[in-house]
Amino acid sequence: MSGDKMPRREFPCGECPWQVKAPVGKFPPERYEELRATCRPNAAGMPPLPGTPMFGCHVGDPRTGEDLACAGWLAVEGHNHIGVRLALRDGRLPLDALERGDRWPELYPSYEAMATANGVPTRKDVP
């Protein structure tokens, strides 16, 4: 983490899987399955638990190599993640990080829509 601020991408990168127009199939289905836990509550109603990793930008910071939270994920699913909520509360993340900015590309409305568009079967969680 750089300073007290939560490192994040401020605009979706060109290959961001949250973009409707991004190339599909760039990442294997297994990767999407790993990232599913970063999003909305599962069928048992459990949101991402404390300590759950965030959906990171696959590019990272090109200058430093630092991991960054994905801008598309923050805008669509960030409000569901306890780590994001804590960062907001602590002032490490501005509230506008959870909003689509001017001239943003169209984003999928949910994790499931994004994953399905990338060839990942919809998963039916079992409590």
N, CA, C and O atoms as CSV, one atom per row, in Angstrom:
chain,resi,resn,atom,element,x,y,z
A,1,MET,N,N,0.838,-1.172,0.000
A,1,MET,CA,C,0.000,0.000,0.000
A,1,MET,C,C,0.878,1.228,0.000
A,1,MET,O,O,1.880,1.264,0.714
A,2,SER,N,N,0.534,2.236,-0.779
A,2,SER,CA,C,1.315,3.459,-0.814
A,2,SER,C,C,0.732,4.460,0.177
A,2,SER,O,O,-0.392,4.931,0.002
A,3,GLY,N,N,1.506,4.789,1.233
A,3,GLY,CA,C,1.025,5.718,2.241
A,3,GLY,C,C,-0.208,5.164,2.919
A,3,GLY,O,O,-0.315,3.961,3.157
A,4,ASP,N,N,-1.138,6.051,3.227
A,4,ASP,CA,C,-2.378,5.633,3.870
A,4,ASP,C,C,-3.476,5.330,2.866
A,4,ASP,O,O,-4.522,4.799,3.240
A,5,LYS,N,N,-3.261,5.651,1.615
A,5,LYS,CA,C,-4.305,5.491,0.605
A,5,LYS,C,C,-4.343,4.060,0.088
A,5,LYS,O,O,-3.316,3.390,-0.013
A,6,MET,N,N,-5.547,3.611,-0.235
A,6,MET,CA,C,-5.706,2.294,-0.835
A,6,MET,C,C,-5.306,2.401,-2.309
A,6,MET,O,O,-5.915,3.176,-3.046
A,7,PRO,N,N,-4.303,1.647,-2.755
A,7,PRO,CA,C,-3.902,1.732,-4.158
A,7,PRO,C,C,-4.994,1.206,-5.080
A,7,PRO,O,O,-5.534,0.119,-4.878
A,8,ARG,N,N,-5.302,2.000,-6.090
A,8,ARG,CA,C,-6.385,1.619,-7.001
A,8,ARG,C,C,-6.154,2.226,-8.370
A,8,ARG,O,O,-5.484,3.249,-8.516
A,9,ARG,N,N,-6.717,1.581,-9.353
A,9,ARG,CA,C,-6.743,2.149,-10.693
A,9,ARG,C,C,-7.933,3.093,-10.717
A,9,ARG,O,O,-8.990,2.769,-10.175
A,10,GLU,N,N,-7.777,4.248,-11.332
A,10,GLU,CA,C,-8.847,5.243,-11.334
A,10,GLU,C,C,-9.743,5.174,-12.564
A,10,GLU,O,O,-10.802,5.802,-12.596
A,11,PHE,N,N,-9.330,4.418,-13.574
A,11,PHE,CA,C,-10.092,4.266,-14.815
A,11,PHE,C,C,-9.829,2.853,-15.311
A,11,PHE,O,O,-8.690,2.389,-15.243
A,12,PRO,N,N,-10.838,2.158,-15.805
A,12,PRO,CA,C,-10.604,0.793,-16.294
A,12,PRO,C,C,-9.544,0.747,-17.388
A,12,PRO,O,O,-9.566,1.547,-18.323
A,13,CYS,N,N,-8.625,-0.188,-17.262
A,13,CYS,CA,C,-7.597,-0.344,-18.295
A,13,CYS,C,C,-8.245,-0.910,-19.568
A,13,CYS,O,O,-9.394,-1.349,-19.531
A,14,GLY,N,N,-7.537,-0.902,-20.659
A,14,GLY,CA,C,-8.082,-1.324,-21.942
A,14,GLY,C,C,-8.556,-2.762,-21.997
A,14,GLY,O,O,-9.449,-3.089,-22.779
A,15,GLU,N,N,-7.973,-3.625,-21.182
A,15,GLU,CA,C,-8.360,-5.035,-21.187
A,15,GLU,C,C,-9.167,-5.420,-19.957
A,15,GLU,O,O,-9.340,-6.606,-19.675
A,16,CYS,N,N,-9.657,-4.440,-19.229
A,16,CYS,CA,C,-10.409,-4.707,-17.999
A,16,CYS,C,C,-11.587,-5.624,-18.307
A,16,CYS,O,O,-12.422,-5.283,-19.146
A,17,PRO,N,N,-11.674,-6.777,-17.651
A,17,PRO,CA,C,-12.769,-7.705,-17.959
A,17,PRO,C,C,-14.146,-7.170,-17.572
A,17,PRO,O,O,-15.162,-7.729,-17.985
A,18,TRP,N,N,-14.193,-6.097,-16.784
A,18,TRP,CA,C,-15.483,-5.494,-16.425
A,18,TRP,C,C,-16.060,-4.677,-17.567
A,18,TRP,O,O,-17.251,-4.365,-17.555
A,19,GLN,N,N,-15.247,-4.324,-18.555
A,19,GLN,CA,C,-15.728,-3.562,-19.718
A,19,GLN,C,C,-16.505,-4.477,-20.656
A,19,GLN,O,O,-16.031,-5.560,-21.001
A,20,VAL,N,N,-17.673,-4.057,-21.062
A,20,VAL,CA,C,-18.484,-4.837,-21.995
A,20,VAL,C,C,-17.743,-5.030,-23.317
A,20,VAL,O,O,-17.874,-6.080,-23.946
A,21,LYS,N,N,-16.977,-4.046,-23.744
A,21,LYS,CA,C,-16.288,-4.129,-25.039
A,21,LYS,C,C,-14.888,-4.730,-24.952
A,21,LYS,O,O,-14.199,-4.816,-25.969
A,22,ALA,N,N,-14.454,-5.145,-23.776
A,22,ALA,CA,C,-13.112,-5.730,-23.637
A,22,ALA,C,C,-13.080,-7.099,-24.313
A,22,ALA,O,O,-14.098,-7.788,-24.390
A,23,PRO,N,N,-11.908,-7.484,-24.797
A,23,PRO,CA,C,-11.802,-8.824,-25.388
A,23,PRO,C,C,-12.165,-9.888,-24.356
A,23,PRO,O,O,-11.715,-9.821,-23.213
A,24,VAL,N,N,-12.966,-10.857,-24.747
A,24,VAL,CA,C,-13.361,-11.922,-23.828
A,24,VAL,C,C,-12.380,-13.087,-23.913
A,24,VAL,O,O,-11.695,-13.270,-24.919
A,25,GLY,N,N,-12.327,-13.855,-22.857
A,25,GLY,CA,C,-11.501,-15.052,-22.852
A,25,GLY,C,C,-10.031,-14.811,-22.583
A,25,GLY,O,O,-9.222,-15.721,-22.763
A,26,LYS,N,N,-9.661,-13.622,-22.158
A,26,LYS,CA,C,-8.250,-13.325,-21.899
A,26,LYS,C,C,-7.721,-14.133,-20.712
A,26,LYS,O,O,-6.546,-14.500,-20.676
A,27,PHE,N,N,-8.591,-14.403,-19.750
A,27,PHE,CA,C,-8.184,-15.114,-18.544
A,27,PHE,C,C,-8.905,-16.449,-18.477
A,27,PHE,O,O,-10.041,-16.559,-18.938
A,28,PRO,N,N,-8.266,-17.463,-17.911
A,28,PRO,CA,C,-8.916,-18.780,-17.837
A,28,PRO,C,C,-10.066,-18.780,-16.835
A,28,PRO,O,O,-10.066,-17.990,-15.891
A,29,PRO,N,N,-11.048,-19.664,-17.033
A,29,PRO,CA,C,-12.190,-19.743,-16.124
A,29,PRO,C,C,-11.780,-19.917,-14.662
A,29,PRO,O,O,-12.460,-19.421,-13.764
A,30,GLU,N,N,-10.670,-20.620,-14.419
A,30,GLU,CA,C,-10.223,-20.836,-13.042
A,30,GLU,C,C,-9.927,-19.505,-12.339
A,30,GLU,O,O,-10.161,-19.363,-11.139
A,31,ARG,N,N,-9.416,-18.547,-13.089
A,31,ARG,CA,C,-9.101,-17.244,-12.503
A,31,ARG,C,C,-10.386,-16.533,-12.077
A,31,ARG,O,O,-10.431,-15.907,-11.018
A,32,TYR,N,N,-11.422,-16.630,-12.898
A,32,TYR,CA,C,-12.699,-16.017,-12.531
A,32,TYR,C,C,-13.278,-16.686,-11.288
A,32,TYR,O,O,-13.860,-16.021,-10.431
A,33,GLU,N,N,-13.114,-18.001,-11.198
A,33,GLU,CA,C,-13.611,-18.708,-10.012
A,33,GLU,C,C,-12.895,-18.221,-8.758
A,33,GLU,O,O,-13.522,-18.060,-7.711
A,34,GLU,N,N,-11.589,-17.985,-8.853
A,34,GLU,CA,C,-10.830,-17.476,-7.712
A,34,GLU,C,C,-11.320,-16.091,-7.298
A,34,GLU,O,O,-11.343,-15.771,-6.109
A,35,LEU,N,N,-11.710,-15.273,-8.265
A,35,LEU,CA,C,-12.111,-13.892,-7.989
A,35,LEU,C,C,-13.577,-13.760,-7.574
A,35,LEU,O,O,-14.000,-12.696,-7.123
A,36,ARG,N,N,-14.340,-14.818,-7.722
A,36,ARG,CA,C,-15.757,-14.776,-7.360
A,36,ARG,C,C,-15.942,-14.353,-5.898
A,36,ARG,O,O,-16.888,-13.634,-5.579
A,37,ALA,N,N,-15.063,-14.786,-5.032
A,37,ALA,CA,C,-15.188,-14.476,-3.602
A,37,ALA,C,C,-15.007,-12.989,-3.298
A,37,ALA,O,O,-15.326,-12.552,-2.193
A,38,THR,N,N,-14.507,-12.208,-4.244
A,38,THR,CA,C,-14.301,-10.773,-4.013
A,38,THR,C,C,-15.584,-9.981,-4.226
A,38,THR,O,O,-15.611,-8.768,-4.015
A,39,CYS,N,N,-16.638,-10.655,-4.638
A,39,CYS,CA,C,-17.854,-9.951,-5.054
A,39,CYS,C,C,-19.028,-10.199,-4.129
A,39,CYS,O,O,-18.852,-10.475,-2.943
A,40,ARG,N,N,-20.200,-10.102,-4.668
A,40,ARG,CA,C,-21.451,-10.113,-3.909
A,40,ARG,C,C,-21.611,-11.319,-2.998
A,40,ARG,O,O,-20.913,-12.324,-3.138
A,41,PRO,N,N,-22.542,-11.199,-2.067
A,41,PRO,CA,C,-22.810,-12.332,-1.177
A,41,PRO,C,C,-23.154,-13.591,-1.964
A,41,PRO,O,O,-23.755,-13.538,-3.038
A,42,ASN,N,N,-22.757,-14.714,-1.397
A,42,ASN,CA,C,-23.061,-15.994,-2.034
A,42,ASN,C,C,-24.488,-16.421,-1.701
A,42,ASN,O,O,-25.225,-15.669,-1.063
A,43,ALA,N,N,-24.871,-17.591,-2.116
A,43,ALA,CA,C,-26.241,-18.065,-1.903
A,43,ALA,C,C,-26.584,-18.178,-0.418
A,43,ALA,O,O,-27.756,-18.124,-0.045
A,44,ALA,N,N,-25.571,-18.333,0.423
A,44,ALA,CA,C,-25.804,-18.407,1.862
A,44,ALA,C,C,-25.962,-17.018,2.473
A,44,ALA,O,O,-26.207,-16.887,3.672
A,45,GLY,N,N,-25.820,-15.968,1.634
A,45,GLY,CA,C,-25.996,-14.606,2.116
A,45,GLY,C,C,-24.761,-14.000,2.746
A,45,GLY,O,O,-24.831,-12.919,3.331
A,46,MET,N,N,-23.632,-14.678,2.636
A,46,MET,CA,C,-22.399,-14.174,3.232
A,46,MET,C,C,-21.678,-13.248,2.259
A,46,MET,O,O,-21.366,-13.652,1.139
A,47,PRO,N,N,-21.409,-12.005,2.674
A,47,PRO,CA,C,-20.620,-11.114,1.820
A,47,PRO,C,C,-19.150,-11.520,1.900
A,47,PRO,O,O,-18.787,-12.373,2.709
A,48,PRO,N,N,-18.312,-10.921,1.076
A,48,PRO,CA,C,-16.885,-11.202,1.213
A,48,PRO,C,C,-16.450,-10.918,2.661
A,48,PRO,O,O,-16.726,-9.844,3.195
A,49,LEU,N,N,-15.787,-11.862,3.271
A,49,LEU,CA,C,-15.413,-11.759,4.674
A,49,LEU,C,C,-14.155,-10.908,4.858
A,49,LEU,O,O,-13.390,-10.724,3.911
A,50,PRO,N,N,-13.936,-10.389,6.067
A,50,PRO,CA,C,-12.703,-9.643,6.321
A,50,PRO,C,C,-11.484,-10.483,5.927
A,50,PRO,O,O,-11.427,-11.682,6.202
A,51,GLY,N,N,-10.543,-9.852,5.299
A,51,GLY,CA,C,-9.350,-10.551,4.837
A,51,GLY,C,C,-9.462,-11.105,3.430
A,51,GLY,O,O,-8.467,-11.559,2.864
A,52,THR,N,N,-10.682,-11.073,2.844
A,52,THR,CA,C,-10.848,-11.534,1.471
A,52,THR,C,C,-10.080,-10.583,0.553
A,52,THR,O,O,-10.233,-9.367,0.664
A,53,PRO,N,N,-9.264,-11.115,-0.341
A,53,PRO,CA,C,-8.541,-10.222,-1.256
A,53,PRO,C,C,-9.499,-9.392,-2.099
A,53,PRO,O,O,-10.667,-9.742,-2.268
A,54,MET,N,N,-8.992,-8.309,-2.613
A,54,MET,CA,C,-9.774,-7.476,-3.517
A,54,MET,C,C,-9.508,-7.934,-4.941
A,54,MET,O,O,-8.516,-8.609,-5.217
A,55,PHE,N,N,-10.402,-7.561,-5.832
A,55,PHE,CA,C,-10.255,-7.868,-7.255
A,55,PHE,C,C,-9.206,-6.895,-7.774
A,55,PHE,O,O,-9.482,-5.708,-7.948
A,56,GLY,N,N,-8.022,-7.396,-8.017
A,56,GLY,CA,C,-6.923,-6.533,-8.440
A,56,GLY,C,C,-6.890,-6.317,-9.927
A,56,GLY,O,O,-7.324,-7.165,-10.706
A,57,CYS,N,N,-6.368,-5.167,-10.315
A,57,CYS,CA,C,-6.143,-4.887,-11.735
A,57,CYS,C,C,-5.040,-5.822,-12.219
A,57,CYS,O,O,-3.978,-5.905,-11.602
A,58,HIS,N,N,-5.284,-6.514,-13.304
A,58,HIS,CA,C,-4.304,-7.472,-13.804
A,58,HIS,C,C,-3.048,-6.788,-14.324
A,58,HIS,O,O,-2.020,-7.441,-14.503
A,59,VAL,N,N,-3.118,-5.481,-14.569
A,59,VAL,CA,C,-1.955,-4.742,-15.063
A,59,VAL,C,C,-1.094,-4.247,-13.904
A,59,VAL,O,O,0.133,-4.230,-14.003
A,60,GLY,N,N,-1.735,-3.845,-12.806
A,60,GLY,CA,C,-0.988,-3.254,-11.703
A,60,GLY,C,C,-0.513,-1.864,-12.092
A,60,GLY,O,O,-0.924,-1.322,-13.118
A,61,ASP,N,N,0.336,-1.304,-11.285
A,61,ASP,CA,C,0.878,0.025,-11.574
A,61,ASP,C,C,2.091,-0.147,-12.474
A,61,ASP,O,O,3.098,-0.710,-12.046
A,62,PRO,N,N,2.015,0.329,-13.718
A,62,PRO,CA,C,3.138,0.120,-14.649
A,62,PRO,C,C,4.431,0.788,-14.191
A,62,PRO,O,O,5.517,0.394,-14.615
A,63,ARG,N,N,4.322,1.784,-13.338
A,63,ARG,CA,C,5.535,2.482,-12.867
A,63,ARG,C,C,6.218,1.747,-11.730
A,63,ARG,O,O,7.446,1.723,-11.654
A,64,THR,N,N,5.431,1.144,-10.843
A,64,THR,CA,C,6.013,0.557,-9.638
A,64,THR,C,C,5.798,-0.941,-9.514
A,64,THR,O,O,6.471,-1.595,-8.717
A,65,GLY,N,N,4.868,-1.501,-10.291
A,65,GLY,CA,C,4.532,-2.907,-10.169
A,65,GLY,C,C,3.606,-3.187,-8.996
A,65,GLY,O,O,3.277,-4.342,-8.726
A,66,GLU,N,N,3.182,-2.136,-8.297
A,66,GLU,CA,C,2.310,-2.281,-7.129
A,66,GLU,C,C,0.935,-2.802,-7.543
A,66,GLU,O,O,0.416,-2.449,-8.602
A,67,ASP,N,N,0.357,-3.646,-6.693
A,67,ASP,CA,C,-0.994,-4.126,-6.931
A,67,ASP,C,C,-1.976,-2.979,-6.746
A,67,ASP,O,O,-1.815,-2.152,-5.849
A,68,LEU,N,N,-2.986,-2.934,-7.591
A,68,LEU,CA,C,-4.022,-1.913,-7.528
A,68,LEU,C,C,-5.387,-2.578,-7.547
A,68,LEU,O,O,-5.574,-3.597,-8.211
A,69,ALA,N,N,-6.335,-2.013,-6.829
A,69,ALA,CA,C,-7.714,-2.482,-6.929
A,69,ALA,C,C,-8.229,-2.089,-8.313
A,69,ALA,O,O,-7.952,-0.990,-8.793
A,70,CYS,N,N,-8.965,-2.972,-8.939
A,70,CYS,CA,C,-9.513,-2.754,-10.274
A,70,CYS,C,C,-10.600,-1.675,-10.230
A,70,CYS,O,O,-11.502,-1.727,-9.395
A,71,ALA,N,N,-10.505,-0.705,-11.132
A,71,ALA,CA,C,-11.484,0.387,-11.186
A,71,ALA,C,C,-12.876,-0.125,-11.541
A,71,ALA,O,O,-13.864,0.325,-10.960
A,72,GLY,N,N,-12.967,-1.058,-12.484
A,72,GLY,CA,C,-14.266,-1.618,-12.865
A,72,GLY,C,C,-14.912,-2.357,-11.704
A,72,GLY,O,O,-16.106,-2.205,-11.448
A,73,TRP,N,N,-14.124,-3.152,-11.008
A,73,TRP,CA,C,-14.634,-3.881,-9.844
A,73,TRP,C,C,-15.108,-2.921,-8.760
A,73,TRP,O,O,-16.178,-3.113,-8.181
A,74,LEU,N,N,-14.313,-1.885,-8.482
A,74,LEU,CA,C,-14.709,-0.912,-7.462
A,74,LEU,C,C,-16.066,-0.287,-7.813
A,74,LEU,O,O,-16.923,-0.130,-6.943
A,75,ALA,N,N,-16.256,0.068,-9.090
A,75,ALA,CA,C,-17.485,0.750,-9.503
A,75,ALA,C,C,-18.704,-0.172,-9.470
A,75,ALA,O,O,-19.816,0.285,-9.206
A,76,VAL,N,N,-18.506,-1.454,-9.733
A,76,VAL,CA,C,-19.642,-2.378,-9.800
A,76,VAL,C,C,-19.854,-3.127,-8.485
A,76,VAL,O,O,-20.984,-3.230,-8.009
A,77,GLU,N,N,-18.801,-3.638,-7.909
A,77,GLU,CA,C,-18.925,-4.530,-6.753
A,77,GLU,C,C,-18.260,-4.025,-5.478
A,77,GLU,O,O,-18.454,-4.615,-4.416
A,78,GLY,N,N,-17.487,-2.957,-5.554
A,78,GLY,CA,C,-16.711,-2.508,-4.411
A,78,GLY,C,C,-17.499,-2.283,-3.142
A,78,GLY,O,O,-17.017,-2.576,-2.048
A,79,HIS,N,N,-18.707,-1.764,-3.276
A,79,HIS,CA,C,-19.521,-1.481,-2.091
A,79,HIS,C,C,-19.888,-2.736,-1.304
A,79,HIS,O,O,-20.279,-2.640,-0.140
A,80,ASN,N,N,-19.766,-3.906,-1.920
A,80,ASN,CA,C,-20.074,-5.169,-1.248
A,80,ASN,C,C,-18.904,-5.733,-0.442
A,80,ASN,O,O,-19.086,-6.683,0.319
A,81,HIS,N,N,-17.725,-5.172,-0.595
A,81,HIS,CA,C,-16.511,-5.730,-0.005
A,81,HIS,C,C,-16.168,-5.013,1.299
A,81,HIS,O,O,-16.066,-3.786,1.333
A,82,ILE,N,N,-15.991,-5.780,2.363
A,82,ILE,CA,C,-15.720,-5.188,3.667
A,82,ILE,C,C,-14.426,-4.378,3.679
A,82,ILE,O,O,-14.362,-3.342,4.342
A,83,GLY,N,N,-13.404,-4.818,2.970
A,83,GLY,CA,C,-12.146,-4.071,2.911
A,83,GLY,C,C,-12.325,-2.705,2.279
A,83,GLY,O,O,-11.701,-1.734,2.705
A,84,VAL,N,N,-13.174,-2.624,1.264
A,84,VAL,CA,C,-13.474,-1.349,0.617
A,84,VAL,C,C,-14.255,-0.462,1.572
A,84,VAL,O,O,-13.972,0.730,1.695
A,85,ARG,N,N,-15.226,-1.037,2.241
A,85,ARG,CA,C,-16.022,-0.248,3.195
A,85,ARG,C,C,-15.151,0.311,4.318
A,85,ARG,O,O,-15.327,1.452,4.743
A,86,LEU,N,N,-14.225,-0.492,4.785
A,86,LEU,CA,C,-13.321,-0.005,5.833
A,86,LEU,C,C,-12.401,1.094,5.311
A,86,LEU,O,O,-12.129,2.068,6.011
A,87,ALA,N,N,-11.928,0.933,4.085
A,87,ALA,CA,C,-11.079,1.971,3.489
A,87,ALA,C,C,-11.848,3.279,3.330
A,87,ALA,O,O,-11.285,4.356,3.526
A,88,LEU,N,N,-13.124,3.196,2.979
A,88,LEU,CA,C,-13.969,4.390,2.896
A,88,LEU,C,C,-14.116,5.034,4.275
A,88,LEU,O,O,-13.951,6.243,4.435
A,89,ARG,N,N,-14.426,4.209,5.251
A,89,ARG,CA,C,-14.618,4.713,6.613
A,89,ARG,C,C,-13.354,5.389,7.147
A,89,ARG,O,O,-13.425,6.425,7.808
A,90,ASP,N,N,-12.211,4.796,6.855
A,90,ASP,CA,C,-10.939,5.309,7.364
A,90,ASP,C,C,-10.375,6.453,6.533
A,90,ASP,O,O,-9.335,7.015,6.878
A,91,GLY,N,N,-11.049,6.804,5.443
A,91,GLY,CA,C,-10.574,7.880,4.589
A,91,GLY,C,C,-9.419,7.489,3.679
A,91,GLY,O,O,-8.748,8.359,3.123
A,92,ARG,N,N,-9.178,6.189,3.521
A,92,ARG,CA,C,-8.114,5.726,2.630
A,92,ARG,C,C,-8.576,5.586,1.189
A,92,ARG,O,O,-7.771,5.374,0.282
A,93,LEU,N,N,-9.875,5.708,0.993
A,93,LEU,CA,C,-10.469,5.589,-0.336
A,93,LEU,C,C,-11.590,6.614,-0.435
A,93,LEU,O,O,-12.465,6.653,0.430
A,94,PRO,N,N,-11.577,7.453,-1.486
A,94,PRO,CA,C,-12.671,8.422,-1.628
A,94,PRO,C,C,-13.937,7.735,-2.126
A,94,PRO,O,O,-13.868,6.750,-2.862
A,95,LEU,N,N,-15.076,8.250,-1.730
A,95,LEU,CA,C,-16.358,7.677,-2.124
A,95,LEU,C,C,-16.521,7.638,-3.639
A,95,LEU,O,O,-17.153,6.724,-4.168
A,96,ASP,N,N,-15.959,8.619,-4.341
A,96,ASP,CA,C,-16.121,8.627,-5.795
A,96,ASP,C,C,-15.377,7.484,-6.484
A,96,ASP,O,O,-15.559,7.275,-7.683
A,97,ALA,N,N,-14.553,6.746,-5.762
A,97,ALA,CA,C,-13.899,5.565,-6.337
A,97,ALA,C,C,-14.907,4.471,-6.652
A,97,ALA,O,O,-14.614,3.549,-7.413
A,98,LEU,N,N,-16.113,4.575,-6.059
A,98,LEU,CA,C,-17.151,3.576,-6.298
A,98,LEU,C,C,-18.145,4.027,-7.367
A,98,LEU,O,O,-19.188,3.403,-7.560
A,99,GLU,N,N,-17.813,5.109,-8.052
A,99,GLU,CA,C,-18.692,5.639,-9.089
A,99,GLU,C,C,-17.998,5.602,-10.436
A,99,GLU,O,O,-16.780,5.746,-10.538
A,100,ARG,N,N,-18.801,5.407,-11.462
A,100,ARG,CA,C,-18.261,5.478,-12.821
A,100,ARG,C,C,-18.004,6.946,-13.145
A,100,ARG,O,O,-18.876,7.794,-12.957
A,101,GLY,N,N,-16.830,7.230,-13.621
A,101,GLY,CA,C,-16.476,8.602,-13.955
A,101,GLY,C,C,-16.944,8.998,-15.344
A,101,GLY,O,O,-17.521,8.196,-16.079
A,102,ASP,N,N,-16.686,10.242,-15.682
A,102,ASP,CA,C,-16.995,10.739,-17.022
A,102,ASP,C,C,-16.222,9.928,-18.055
A,102,ASP,O,O,-15.066,9.558,-17.845
A,103,ARG,N,N,-16.877,9.667,-19.156
A,103,ARG,CA,C,-16.268,8.975,-20.303
A,103,ARG,C,C,-15.820,7.552,-20.003
A,103,ARG,O,O,-14.956,7.009,-20.692
A,104,TRP,N,N,-16.403,6.954,-18.983
A,104,TRP,CA,C,-16.068,5.563,-18.689
A,104,TRP,C,C,-16.718,4.661,-19.725
A,104,TRP,O,O,-17.759,5.003,-20.285
A,105,PRO,N,N,-16.115,3.523,-19.977
A,105,PRO,CA,C,-16.746,2.547,-20.865
A,105,PRO,C,C,-17.935,1.895,-20.155
A,105,PRO,O,O,-18.062,1.971,-18.933
A,106,GLU,N,N,-18.793,1.260,-20.937
A,106,GLU,CA,C,-19.902,0.516,-20.347
A,106,GLU,C,C,-19.333,-0.678,-19.597
A,106,GLU,O,O,-18.462,-1.384,-20.106
A,107,LEU,N,N,-19.829,-0.901,-18.384
A,107,LEU,CA,C,-19.374,-2.013,-17.553
A,107,LEU,C,C,-20.490,-3.030,-17.385
A,107,LEU,O,O,-21.670,-2.683,-17.445
A,108,TYR,N,N,-20.112,-4.290,-17.174
A,108,TYR,CA,C,-21.109,-5.299,-16.855
A,108,TYR,C,C,-21.773,-4.917,-15.536
A,108,TYR,O,O,-21.123,-4.326,-14.673
A,109,PRO,N,N,-23.052,-5.241,-15.361
A,109,PRO,CA,C,-23.766,-4.835,-14.148
A,109,PRO,C,C,-23.448,-5.671,-12.912
A,109,PRO,O,O,-23.800,-5.283,-11.799
A,110,SER,N,N,-22.785,-6.820,-13.095
A,110,SER,CA,C,-22.513,-7.694,-11.956
A,110,SER,C,C,-21.337,-8.609,-12.281
A,110,SER,O,O,-20.910,-8.730,-13.429
A,111,TYR,N,N,-20.835,-9.244,-11.237
A,111,TYR,CA,C,-19.776,-10.233,-11.427
A,111,TYR,C,C,-20.264,-11.365,-12.325
A,111,TYR,O,O,-19.573,-11.764,-13.261
A,112,GLU,N,N,-21.452,-11.876,-12.037
A,112,GLU,CA,C,-21.976,-13.005,-12.815
A,112,GLU,C,C,-22.091,-12.664,-14.294
A,112,GLU,O,O,-21.747,-13.486,-15.143
A,113,ALA,N,N,-22.572,-11.460,-14.617
A,113,ALA,CA,C,-22.691,-11.053,-16.023
A,113,ALA,C,C,-21.316,-10.991,-16.680
A,113,ALA,O,O,-21.151,-11.431,-17.817
A,114,MET,N,N,-20.337,-10.451,-15.973
A,114,MET,CA,C,-18.983,-10.350,-16.516
A,114,MET,C,C,-18.370,-11.733,-16.705
A,114,MET,O,O,-17.785,-12.021,-17.749
A,115,ALA,N,N,-18.505,-12.580,-15.701
A,115,ALA,CA,C,-17.923,-13.919,-15.786
A,115,ALA,C,C,-18.601,-14.744,-16.876
A,115,ALA,O,O,-17.926,-15.436,-17.639
A,116,THR,N,N,-19.925,-14.678,-16.955
A,116,THR,CA,C,-20.660,-15.423,-17.975
A,116,THR,C,C,-20.242,-14.986,-19.377
A,116,THR,O,O,-20.064,-15.823,-20.262
A,117,ALA,N,N,-20.084,-13.682,-19.578
A,117,ALA,CA,C,-19.649,-13.167,-20.884
A,117,ALA,C,C,-18.253,-13.673,-21.250
A,117,ALA,O,O,-17.895,-13.726,-22.427
A,118,ASN,N,N,-17.476,-14.041,-20.245
A,118,ASN,CA,C,-16.129,-14.548,-20.471
A,118,ASN,C,C,-16.072,-16.067,-20.461
A,118,ASN,O,O,-15.000,-16.657,-20.321
A,119,GLY,N,N,-17.234,-16.695,-20.610
A,119,GLY,CA,C,-17.279,-18.142,-20.767
A,119,GLY,C,C,-17.267,-18.943,-19.482
A,119,GLY,O,O,-17.050,-20.155,-19.514
A,120,VAL,N,N,-17.496,-18.291,-18.351
A,120,VAL,CA,C,-17.520,-19.002,-17.074
A,120,VAL,C,C,-18.963,-19.373,-16.772
A,120,VAL,O,O,-19.823,-18.493,-16.738
A,121,PRO,N,N,-19.253,-20.651,-16.550
A,121,PRO,CA,C,-20.630,-21.042,-16.252
A,121,PRO,C,C,-21.111,-20.383,-14.967
A,121,PRO,O,O,-20.342,-20.199,-14.024
A,122,THR,N,N,-22.387,-20.031,-14.941
A,122,THR,CA,C,-22.983,-19.470,-13.729
A,122,THR,C,C,-22.919,-20.533,-12.652
A,122,THR,O,O,-23.278,-21.690,-12.869
A,123,ARG,N,N,-22.459,-20.118,-11.500
A,123,ARG,CA,C,-22.309,-21.051,-10.393
A,123,ARG,C,C,-23.479,-20.905,-9.433
A,123,ARG,O,O,-23.863,-19.794,-9.068
A,124,LYS,N,N,-24.023,-22.001,-9.043
A,124,LYS,CA,C,-25.096,-22.017,-8.060
A,124,LYS,C,C,-24.456,-22.391,-6.722
A,124,LYS,O,O,-24.168,-23.562,-6.474
A,125,ASP,N,N,-24.236,-21.396,-5.865
A,125,ASP,CA,C,-23.626,-21.676,-4.566
A,125,ASP,C,C,-24.559,-22.523,-3.724
A,125,ASP,O,O,-25.778,-22.356,-3.760
A,126,VAL,N,N,-23.991,-23.403,-2.991
A,126,VAL,CA,C,-24.755,-24.254,-2.087
A,126,VAL,C,C,-24.349,-23.879,-0.664
A,126,VAL,O,O,-23.174,-23.956,-0.306
A,127,PRO,N,N,-25.334,-23.471,0.148
A,127,PRO,CA,C,-24.985,-23.088,1.526
A,127,PRO,C,C,-24.387,-24.224,2.314
A,127,PRO,O,O,-24.046,-24.051,3.485
